[in-house]
């Protein structure tokens, strides 16, 4: 056998593979936190300027009926990354020190991209748990399992969420700037962390005066860090503490480094912003840039973040063949635990000085109504997607099956079994989208959408509800009494989908 011939053949194959790889689009998912449909200019916001997101929208496809799967954070993120509804695995909003909720054995969105020879990264808020179940996390050693064990090659995290301890960054498996002489301890009670470290933070319950940035309205009065009460208790780690006001800058710089280092190969970046979740502490340069105080200014900061990522792509010549998906983990909320100046005076509790973060829709974060899951949903891919508007019904849970179709990866029966292929809708070639869709919210409430019809389960405090969104998009009038057969049919469909344990056939 001719060795030179073999070498030439291998080189040609490698060149062919590299050429193929470069054709694969990069994918960036920009995930806002508590960003409502009505918080974005292209969806109707008047009191918050969002020029960068609006520019992205003008260059991409704007979905008017795009959804996350749940009206709260952790279940939405879980379903996005696994293709499985959170309620199937009893996923709820996580406390500090919660273990990893995603099994390291199952297919995830980053693992899917790795099968297609992508490099993968997560930057920003995690809130899906870290560590093994039944075993305390060692914040002073290797903090795992976490994102890198479920498919991400690179991870730079806010490990829980910004209103919870520990208030430190996690780079890979290590806390950034940790000091062994001042070890970090995290717990649900103050006595669990006590004086084990050199640094002991004030307890907001007994030292309310320590909350100097703004006070807690409910639930955010445990360890006070950076003048803000948090959920949960922490001691130690003084040199590792994040600065809330520079968090957006830190995450953008990490994205700049990652994109620059991986610009010559296809990458998937899950960029999960902390904005506009509480505590809303935008950098001082964004203060006063909206008409709505800290909440509006945090939204301006999120818009800036989006613009910076767009600039980074442009600087690296990656705009044309990069898919940017911008969305949110759930709908808007106003007072979510802090006296941050967000003012809600209307009896519905849905408007801040005339600004309604859910637009025309009812409800928001925690609620089963449209405002809880109908969120900004914008996709830009200049190489393939024509700018415009789509009324297709789409959901974040379907990204795994949709990208699997595009990447020619066959899903096993046990993979992402609630995820369905809506690729043609995501790229604007199908205006209908899903035939039906499931949603969940707090209080164990679930809903099913079938076209414009929506059926919502009741609980011990509420009755089942039925709405026709075509004639009543605000879900103002429950017509379950007038349409008993329709309600019963949708109820049976919902119960069947829950009982069979999967959506995808």
N, C-alpha and C positions, 0 to 999 in steps of 0.2 A: 504494500500500500504506500502511495506517495505521501510523505509527511507534509511536504509543502502544499499539496492539494488539500489535505485535511485542514491545515492551518488557514488556508484561503477560504475554505468552506465555512469554517467556524467564524472567521472574521466577517464574511458576508452575512451569516446568520445573525451575528451580534449587531451589525449595522441595521439589518432589517428589523430586529427587535427594537432597537433604539428609535428607529424612525416610526415604528408602530406606537411605541410608548409616548412619543412626543405628540402624536395625533390625539391621544386620549385627553379629554378636557380636565383641567384642574377643577376641583369642587370646593367652594367655601360656603359654609353655612353660618351666617351671622344671626345669632339668636339673641333677641332682646328679652328682657325680664320684666314681666308685668306691663308690657307695651300693648296698649289697646289699639284697635283698628282706627279709632278717631284721634289717636295721638300723632298721626302722620299726615302731612300736608296733602298728599295725593289722595288720601281717604277723607279729607274734609277738615283737618285741623286748621284753625285760624289764629290761635293764640300761642302756638309753638312753631317757630320756624324750623323746617326740616329740609333745607335745600339739597343736601347730599342724597338723602333717601329719595327725594322727589326726582333728582337727576337719574338715580339708579332705576326708578320706576319708568321714567320716560324712555329709557334704553332697553327696557325689559317687558315682561308680561306681568300685569297686575291682576291678581285674583280677588274677586269680590266675595267669594264663598270659600275661602281657604281657612283651614282649621288646624289647631293642635288637638290632641286626643282627649285632654283633660283640662279642667278649669283651675288646676293647681300645678305647681312646679315639678316636683319629683315624678309623678305619674306621666306627665307629658314628656319629660326628658327620657324616662325609661322606655316609653313606647317608640319615641323617635329612634333610639339607638338599638332597640331589640326587635321592633315590629310586632310587639306583643302588648296588649292592653294592660295597664297597670293593675286594674282590679283583679285580673286573673291571678296575680301573684301577691295580692294584698299590699300593694305599694302605696304609701301615703307620704305626706310631707315629713321629712326626716329630721330628727333631733340631732344635736351635736354627738359625735362619736358613734354614729350609726355605722354598721358594717356595710360592705359593698352589696348592693341590691341585685346587680347583674351577675348571673352565673358566668364564670370564666369558661364554661364548657360550651356555651351556645353561640350561634352566629350573631354577630353584631354588625352595625353599619361600618365601623372601621375595619372589621375582619373581612367584610365583603369587598371593600376597596383594596385591601391587601391581596386578596385572591386575584385581583386584576393588576397586580404589580404597582400599586400606589404606595407612597409613603403617607403616613397618617399622623395627625396631631390634634390635640385638644388644648385650647388656651382659654382661660377664664373660669367662670363659675362651674362647679361640678354638681354638688348636692345630690349625689347618687350613692353616697356611702363609701367608706374606705375601711379596709381591714377585714379580718375574718370574724364570722359570727361566733359569739361566745368568748371572744378573746380581745381584751382591751388593746386599743391602738397604741403603739409605742411611738409617740411623736418625737422622740429623741433618737430614734434609730431609722430603720427602713420602714416607711409608711406604705404598707401594701397588704393585700391586693387592691388595685385601683384601676385607673384608666389603661395603664400599660399592660395589665393582665387581661383586658377585654378587647385588645386590638390596636391601641394607639402606640405608635413608635415614639412619639414625643408628647410630654405632658407638662404644662405649667398651669397650676391651679390656684384658685380660691377654693379650698377643699370642701367646704360645706356651702354656706351662703353668707352674704356680708352682714346679716344681722345676728349671726351665730358665731360662737367660738369654735375652733381656735382662729384668731385673727392674724394668720400667717399665710405666706405663700408656700406652695409645695412644688418644687422643681424635680420632676421625676419622682423618686421615692424619698427625697430629703427636704426637710424644712429649710427654707432660704435664710441664711444669716443666723442659724441656731447657735446658741452658746451652751456648751456642755456644763458650764458652771451655773447655768440658770435654766435647768430643765423645764420642759413644758408638760403640764398636766391638764387634762380636760375632764369635766364631769357634769352631771346633772344637778349636783348639790355642792354648795360651797365647801362643806366638810370633806368632800372627795378630793379637792385640790388643795385646800387649806394653805398651810405655810411650808409646803414641801419645797418651794423654790425661793430664790432670793427676791423675786418680784411677786407681790401679791396685789391684785387689783381690787378696787373698792366694790362692795356689794351694793348695787343700786337700790335694793329694797331697804337697806338701813342707812345708806349714804346717798340720798337723792341729790344732794348738792354737788356730787361728783359728776352728774350728767350735765356738763356745761355747754355742750353743742346744742342739744335740745332734749327735752324730757321725754319719757315714755308715757304713752297713753294706755297701753296694756301689753303685758307680757315681755317687754324688753327692758328688764331692770335687774338682770343678774350681774355678771362682771361688767364693770364700766371701763371701756377701752377707747382711747382717743376722745374722751368726753362723751361717749355714747354708750348707753346700756345695751347689752347683748342678751341673747337667749343662751343659757348655759354658763358654766363657770370655767375659768382658766386661770392658771398661775404660771409664772415663768415666761421665758421667751421675749423679754423686753427688746433685745436687739433684732428680733425677727418680726416684730409687729409691722403690719402693713400701714400705709398712710391712705386712708379712705379717699382723700382728695386727689391723689395721683394714680389711683387704680386704673383708670382708663388709659392713661399714658403708658403705664407699665405693660398692660396687655397689648396695646398697639405696637410697642417696641418689640415685644416677643413675637408678634405676628410678622413684623418687618424682618426680623432675623430668620424666622422659619421659612418664609417665602423666598427670601434671598438665597438661603442655603439650599433650597430644593427647586429652584426655578427651571432646572434642566431635566426634571422628571415629573411625572404626574403626581399630584398630591391632593389629599383630602384634609381640609382644615375645618374643624368644628370650633368656631369662635363664639364662646358663650359669654356675652357681656353681663356685668353686674347691674347695669342700668336698665330700667329705672326702679329697681327693687330698693326697699328701705334697708338701711338708712340712706336717704338721698343726700349725698355729700359731693356734688359736682365740684370740680376744680374751680377756684376763685375766678378764673378767666371766663367761666361760663355763667357766673352769677348775674342775674338781671337780664339775661339774653332772651327770656320768654316773658310772658305776662302772668306766669303762674308760679312764681317762687321756686323752691327747691325741686319740686316734681317736674315742672316744665323745663327748668334749667338742666336737670339730669337728662331729659329727653334731647335737649340741644346737644349735650355731650355725647349721647348715643349716636346722634346724627353725625357729629364730628368724627366719631370712631369709624362709622361706615365710610365717610369720605376719605379718611386716611387709608383704609384698606383698599379702596378704589385707586388711590394715588400710588400705593405700593405696587399694585398690579401694573399700572400704567408705566411706572419707572422701570419695571422689569420686563416690559414687553409682553405681558401675559393677559391683557384685557380681553383680546378677541376670543381666546379659547379657554376662558375660565368661567365656569358656572357659579354665579353668586345667588344664593337663596337667602333672602332676608325674611325673618318671621319672629314670633314670640312664643313663650312657653304657656301663656294664658292671657286672659284679658286684664283690664286695668283695675287698680284699687287705689283708694285715696288715703284715708287714715288706716295704715297697716301697722300701727304700733308706736308712732312717734309724733310729737307736736312739731311737725316740720313746716307748718304754715299752709298746708294744703287745706283749703276751706270748702266744706260741703254744707250748703245751707238748704238746698232743695229737699223737699219731703221724700223724694225718691232716693236720695243719697247717691245720685248718679252724675252730678255735675259740680265741677269746681269752678266757681265764678263764671259760669256759662259755658265752660268747656266740658264736654262729655267724652271721656276716653274710649267709650265703646260706640261712639257715633250714634246712629239711630237705634242701635240694638239694646235690648234689655239686659241688665246684669253686668257682671264682670268676674274678676277673680273669685274663686270658691263657688260660683253659682252655675247652675246647669243651663241657664238661658244662653242665647246666642252670643251675648257679650262676653261670656266666659271662655269660649273657644274660638269664636270667629275673630281672627287676628290678622295683622298685616301679613301678606304672603306675596312676595315679589321674587321673580326669577329672571336673571339677566344672563344671557349667553349670546353675545353678538354674532358668533360664528354660525349659530343655528336657529335662534329664536327671534322671531319678528316682534318688535315692540307692539304693545296693545293691551287690551283688557280682556279678561276671561271670566265668565260666570260659572265655570265648571266647579263642581263640588270636589274638593281635594283635601287631603289630610296628611299631616307629617308622618303618621304611622306607616304610610305607604311608600316611603322613600326606599326602603330596603328592596322590596319587590320590584319597584320601578327601575332603580339603578341596576338591579340584577338582570333585568330584561335588556337594558341598554348595553351592559357589559358582557352579555352572553354567558351569564353564570346561572346554572340551574339550581334552584332552591330545593333542598330536601323537604320532605313532608313536615319534619319537626322544626324547620327553620322559619322564624318570623311569621308564625302561622296566622297572625291577624293582619298581615301586610299584603296589599293587592297591587297589581301592576296598573298604574295610571300614567305611564310614561308619555303617551300621546297627548294627554291633557296637560302635563307639566311643560311640554314644549309647544303647546298651542295648537296642536293638530286635532284635538277633540274638545268640543265645547261643553260636553255633558259632564264628564267625570264619573264619580261614583254613583251607583244605583241606590246605595244606602250607606250609612255611616253610624258608628256608635260613639257616644260621648259619656264622660263621667265627671262628677263633681263631689264636693264634700257632702256629708250627710247620707252617703251611700246612694246618692241619686244617679241614675243613668238615663240616657236618652237615645233614641234612634231617629235619624233623619232618613226619610224616603222621599226624594224629590223635595217639594216644598213643605211636606208634612213632617211634623215633629211630635213624637210621643215621649213623655217624661214620666218616669216612675215616681210614686209617692214614697213617703216614709212615715214614721210615727207622728210627725208634725205637719205633713203636707199631703195633699191629695194628688193622684195622677193628673196629668195635664195633656191636652192635645191642642196643637196650633197649626194653622195653615199660614206659613210665612209669606206666601204670595199675596195674601190679602191682609195679613196681620204680622208684618216683619218685627214689630215691637213686642210680640207675644203678650199682648194686653188682655185678650179675651180667651179664656179657656173654653173650648167648644166641645169638650168631651161628652157632655150630656146630649148635645145636638147630633154628634156623630159617633154613637156607641159602637157601630160595626167597624168603622175605620180604626177607632181606638183599640178595640179588641184584636183586630188583625195585626196591628203594629205591636201590641203588647206580646202577642204570641210569637211574632218574628224575633223580637228582642229576647224573650225568654229562651227561645230555641238557640239563638246565637250564643247566649251565655252558657246554656247547658251543654252544647256540643263542644265548648272549649276552644273554638277557633272560628275565624271568619273566612279565611281562604280555603276553598274547597280543594 
